Structures are given as structure tokens and as C-alpha cells.
Amino acid sequence: MTQEVFNLPEATVTITFPKQLSMGERPDLEDQLSLLLRRVKRPANKDDEAVN
């Protein structure tokens, strides 16, 4: 397994994924990461609206 760690001002983000992905699995991973980003953005957007 491989880990990518991103240090953000509010938290540390760690993503773990297999070292080898088949060509067929790559689009699935991309889709799942896109969905994750959409879920992460939703609460932030609501918090931003509350401030404005």
C-alpha cells in the first residue's frame, strides 16, 4: 500500500491506496475521489454561506 499525506492548516489528510492499480480500476478510483471531494466541499460551502 502507498500513502499520501497532505498537511492542511486545519488537519492532516491521509489517502491510502494500492501500489498497483489495473487500467480498469483507475477510473473507479478517480470516480470515488471525485465523490469524496464533493462530500468534503458541501459542509464547507454551508459554513461559507453562514459567514456571508
Residue, then its C-alpha position, 0 to 999 in steps of 0.5 A: m500500500t502507498q500513502e499520501v499525506f497532505n498537511l492542511p492548516e486545519a488537519t492532516v489528510t491521509i489517502t491510502f491506496p494500492k501500489q498497483l492499480s489495473m487500467g480498469e480500476r483507475p477510473d473507479l478510483e478517480d470516480q470515488l475521489s471525485l465523490l469524496l471531494r464533493r462530500v468534503k466541499r458541501p459542509a464547507n460551502k454551508d459554513d461559507e454561506a453562514v459567514n456571508 
